[in-house]
Every structure is written in C-alpha cells, then in structure tokens.
Amino acid sequence: MFRIVIFLILVGLAAAGSAWVAEQTGDVVLNWGPWRIAMTLPVFVLALGLTIAACVLVWNLISALLRAPGHIRKAHRARRHQRGRHAITHGLLAIGQGDSTAARQHADTAKRLAGDDPLTLLLHAQAAQLEGDRDGARRAFRAMAERHDTRLLGLRGLFIEAQRADDAYAAVMIADEALRLAPNATWASHAVLGFRCAEADWDGALSILDGNYTAGMIDKPTYRRQRGVLLTARALALETGDRDLSRSSAMEAVKLAPTLVPAAVLAAKFESEAHQVRRAMKIIEAAWAACPHPDLADAYAHVRLGDSATQRLARVENLAARTPGHVEGALAVARAAIDAAEFGRAREALTPFTEDPTQRVAMLMAELERTEHGDAGKAREWALRAVRARHDPAWTADGYVSDRWQPISPVTGRLDAFQWQTQVASLPSERSSVIESSAFAEAVLAPPARPAVAEAAVEPPREAVVITPALQDNEPPRPVVAADPEQAEQPAEAVDKPVDKPVDIPVDMAEDSRLIEAGAAEPAPPLQAAGPVEAESEPETEAEPDAVAAKPAETTAAAPTPLFRTRNDLARPAETPIQAIVPIMRPPDDPGVDDDDQPRDEFAEQLAPKAQAGGWRGFWSRFGG
C-alpha cells in the first residue's frame, strides 16, 4: 500500500511538472554553423528527453554486446556446476545404497563437470572405499588434506585408512596433527588419548583429558570418572617406584571415583600402612556397597596388620552383612572361615549356593571337604562339578576377559571399558551344568536283570533247519575237518560235499517275542553253529537214535534257552541239493542278447565280402555262374 501511494505521488508530480513546462512561453534557438534550429520550450524539453533515452538505450546495447561473452561463459559454467552437483548428489545416494558401480560413474561425471568442488573429492574417496581401492581412497584424502577448506576432512580420512591398514603410528601422527589444527576434534582427541594410555603416558593422557573438558567435549561426571581411572592407572604403575606420587594419585582417584574398585583397594592399602584403619574401612565399605568384589573383601580382611584369623572372620562377616544374599559376601565369609578352621560357618555360608554353584563356590567346597574331613573323593567330586559350573564375574571389556583390571580396552582402546560382570559365555542354558547321576540314567546303564526260570519252563532243544552254503565257482574245494573220530572215517566221496558249518535258522519269531514280553524267556546268546551234518548217510540202526536223543538230554540243563524255537505244526521243507559249482554261461558284462536274436543289417551284408562256397557251387561261381 505504501508503494502505491508513493507511485501516485510521483505520477502527480510528473504531471504537474509537464503542465508547468507547457504553460511556459518562449522559444529555444540553436545555431550551429549554417544550421539554425528554433523551437518552443515544451518541444525542446520533449526532444531533450528523447535524446537522453536514445543515448541510454544505445549505451546499454553496446555494454550488453561487450559483456555477452562473459555472460555466456558464466552461464555455461553454471550449467556444468549444476550438472556436477546433480552427479555428486546421486553419487552420494549410490554410496548410501551400496551401489559401487553407479557411485564410480557419478564420481567420474562429477570430476569432469565439477572437479574443483570439495564434495567431488569426497565422492571419489568414498567410492574408492566402497570398491575396496585403498590406494585410490588415500590419494583422494591426501588431495583433500592439501586444500585449506578440506584439510581436517582429509586428515580424518587418512586416519581411518591408517587404522584399516593397522598402521598405529601413522594414525596417531595424523590424529596429533588434526588435534593441533582443531583442538575440539573429538575423534582426534580420543585417538591421541588412547595412544597415550597404550604407551602408559599417564601425564599426557591427563593433559588431553583436561583439554577435552575445557573445550566442552565431555561433561563433568564423565570427566571425574575418567580422571579417576587415569589417576588409578598412574598410581598402580608408580606403586613400587614413586610411592608418594602413587599415594597422592590413589587418594585423588578415590575422591573422584569412590566406586572404582582398584582405586579403593589401593587407597585402603596406603591408609592401612599409615595406620588409618577407620579411613581404610570406610573407603572399602563405600566401594563394596556399589560393587562387591573379592579384592575388596581381601583388603577389608587384612586392613589391620597382625589380626588373627578369627578377628579377620568377624570383620568379613560384618562386611558381608552390608550386602545380604550376595555370593561375593558368602565366598568372603567361607574363605575367612576356612582360614580360621571354622568349617561349620564356611559350610553354612556356602550352602545357599551349592544347588547351582559357580566355579569358585565349587572349588571352595572341594577345599572344605579336603580340609575338614580329608575326603579326597568328595573333593574330587566338587572339582569335577567346578569344570561344568557357571563362570564367576570377571573384568570384561568388549568381549575380552582379563584376570586384572586395566584402564583401557585392548580391543578398541576405549577408556574405562572394563566392568566387573559375568562373562557372556556363562549365561545359563537349558542343559544341566552339574555332572550328576539320575534314576533314569542308572536304569538305562544298568545291565538287564535275568528273571528266574523254573526247570519245568525250560523247553528241550529242537531240531533246527540247516542250510548249507554253496561253493562259488572261483573257490577251491575246502578240506574236510573232522570234528570227531566218526567223521574222520568218512569216505573220499564226502570231500566233494560242502563241509561248512551250518547255521541254525530261527523259524518261530512271534511265539518267542510273546514269551519275552511275558517275562518267561530271557535273551539268548548269539546264534550257535550246529555240528557238521553229512549230506548223504547210510540208514542207522535202531540203537543209534536212542543214543542221539540221550545226548541232548544231558546238555539240556546247562544249555541256555534258545531265543527262537521251531514249530511242530509246520512240516520241514524238503532239502534241495545245491550244486557245488554253478556254471556261468556269459561274462558279467554281457547284456544277455543272443546273436541269433539281433536284427539283420542288409547294408552291412551287401558291403561285407562274401565267403566262397565249396563243392559244385563254388566251382560254378568261379565261372561267373
């Protein structure tokens, strides 16, 4: 609305000025050599305005023509840059999608169209990383590090590539340079801090940590905890060298991180050596309430030098009472009770944890059985249970388990990574972790019981069906082995007969299975081979069957009940003599087709040479008949 009012005011002023000029009288005369121009004042004003407008128009045209090449170049460059940015955008999208081929194509297009753009170098580096081209990625990041605007980004890429190549020194040098350029670079400060800790340069690590806190990269609780960790590491390293600095570091560490177990143990040790027993006990009690640990219990038990085992037991029981029901308290009490020969207290402390014991609980129970009763069997049993028992808590960081506390993780280099916790591999499972016998296992492993069988229930042995195996055609004749003097006197004709020992063949399986289910029969030993039987024998006398029948009767009581028995209601099949040699008519690879059955090939018969006939037909064929 304001602009409209201003426009109307200007239009009104122009109209008033034009009317005033038109009302003026007088002429304007212009003499230029032989030319003389005379006009009125309004006409002169109008001509002057047209002349000025024409001059401005001509000047603009000339300027536009002069600036046209530059405008054309700028427009072409803008179009190329726009196309390059389009290629960069789609290349980054392809990298996010994991399409290395499309990323490489867009990177080449962006380099051709917008080679000076920093994002082009970044796209080239990431495309090379996606393809696994480490040399190409390093070249791209090195080019970025040489530019002022992308120097920090290039150093970051070179640091990552050095880490992937396991070049720790190059990575630390790059991170140190980046930290000098940008003190608030988180990745550089963490890398240099981890390297200082790995080199045990605790003073340098503390200075870097102070710089991070000053730059606002970490909050106050994190700063206090990490500084306590670094001071504890320095105190442990200087415990045997500079004890004064170690003591001051431990005291400051326990003030900054009261729940840090190594700091509390070391500070309590120094206080105990200085005969400050109450201070040492308070330090351990504060750490024990947050994280019960065996080192804390041991330091609490020996906080006063020269105490007896009974006094140490009473002190440990007081500490364990602060965390009732905790396994570490029970283990500490049991350890102190065994040292004090109070085996009843030790067993009472460990009893709630013997149903599902850990390895330390099982080993303490083994020691208790060995020390109290001298029972090596019970001690060995508990030692075997310790093999399959659950793991106890340990210092764990990033899947790495250590027997002692460390300030940084050996896997990732992270500060304050170790935690007192149960290992992942010892999580409870459905399988029992204790080797114990059960009623079912004992029943399965026990030998089968044989029920008592009355003498009347034992059936006499019956004749078994004998099948004599036939000799193969490529098997030489077997010699006859005489089992008794009567068999040795057989005629020579019996040599051609097979003499292999026959095998009893079960006939009735259903009847004996019913007897086994009813409990009237017991499993028999493997099938026994019967004596040799002659294929052809002369008729025996009447006295011989009686003797033969009496012979099995003598062995009936000693022989076990057969598993399968023959049936009397079925007639014995007639024995069919089996030939000793089975002739083979064809070789094994012969398909069995006779030559006479093959189809005739007329063409082969025509091409094949004909055999010359004999007799008068041959004589006649010689003359072409």
Secondary structure, 3 states (H helix, E strand, C coil): CHHHHHHHHHHHHHHHHHHHHHHCCCEEEEEECCEEEEEEHHHHHHHHHHHHHHHHHHHHHHHHHHHHHHHHHHHHHHHHHHHHHHHHHHHHHHHHHCCHHHHHHHHHHHHHHCCCCHHHHHHHHHHHHHHCCHHHHHHHHHHHHHCCCCHHHHHHHHHHHHHHCCCHHHHHHHHHHHHHHCCCCHHHHHHHHHHHHHCCCHHHHHHHHHHHHHCCCCCHHHHHHHHHHHHHHHHHHCCCCCHHHHHHHHHHHHHHCCCCHHHHHHHHHHHHHCCCHHHHHHHHHHHHHHCCCHHHHHHHHCCCCCCCHHHHHHHHHHHHCCCCCCHHHHHHHHHHHHHCCCHHHHHHHHHHHCCCCEHHHHHHHHHHHHHHCCCHHHHHHHHHHHHHCECCCEEEECCEEECCCCCECCCCCCECCCEEECCHHHCCCCCCCCCCCCHHHHHHHCCCCCCCCCCCCCCCCCCCEEECCCCCCCCCCCCCCCCCHHHHCCCHHHHHCCCCCCEEECCECHHHHHHHHHCCCCCCCCCCECCCCCCCCCCCCCHHHHHHHHHHHHHCCCCCCCCCECCCCCCCCCCCCCCCCCCCCCCCCCCCCCCCCCCCCHHHHHHCCCCCCCHHHHHHHHCCC
